[in-house]
Structures are given as C-alpha cells and as structure tokens.
Amino acid sequence: VQLQASGGGLVQPGGSLRLSCAASGSIFSIGAMRWYRQAPGEQRELVASITSGRNTDYADSVKGRFTISRDNAKNTVHLQMNSLKPEDTATYYCNAEIVGGSGFRTYWGQGTQVTVSS
C-alpha cells in the first residue's frame, strides 16, 4: 500500500491550492484520512481529518479556509486550501488508516511542499 500526495506549489497570499492524496495497492478498506503539516523547525501538526463517514475536523488555524474531502471510490483524500497565509507554508503530509493485505496499518504519504509568499 502506498499514499501518493500531489498538488503543492508556490502561491501568493490570499491564493488557493488543492492537495490530493491517493492510496494504491492491496486495500480492503480505509478508515480516517488526515492531512498534517510541518514547517521548518516546528513539530508536525494535524491540519484536518475526515472519517469514513465523512465527519470532519480542523485545526483552529485553518477553520473556514481549508476543506477536507474524500472520494471513497478512488481511495483519495483532498485538501482545498483557500485564503492562504504565509504561516501556512509547510510540507503537507497525508495519512490514512488502511486495512490491506498486511492487516491494519497507518500509512503516510511522501509530503508535498506548500509555499505562500509574495
């Protein structure tokens, strides 16, 4: 099982980006899916999460600006990021609870860089 993240880049303050993360491999089911971020010199923090039933939760710092969603048919999770601020600059990682050929495990994607700068 692998998680492949994409969609990062350089954007001006106030701009938008959409991150995607696709799970592939021998997958029986996927539980919660999450996005984390880590800025240089900082700890990794949870940005947003979505359950298999599509219940969502967000860090206070992104509420009202970011939206997490999932496509269960495509084993994909998205993070729509609007009104981006310089403090959103970080490497973003996806995370998913997956029941696969090796049983239940939590998997991480490789990270995608988001830079918000003028």
Beta strands, then each sheet from edge to edge (+ up, - down):
strand 1: 2-6
strand 2: 9-11
strand 3: 17-24
strand 4: 27-38
strand 5: 45-50
strand 6: 56-58
strand 7: 66-71
strand 8: 76-81
strand 9: 90-100
strand 10: 103-108
strand 11: 112-116
sheet 1: 1+ 3- 8+ 7-
sheet 2: 2+ 11+ 9- 4+ 5- 6+
sheet 3: 2+ 11+ 9- 10+
end
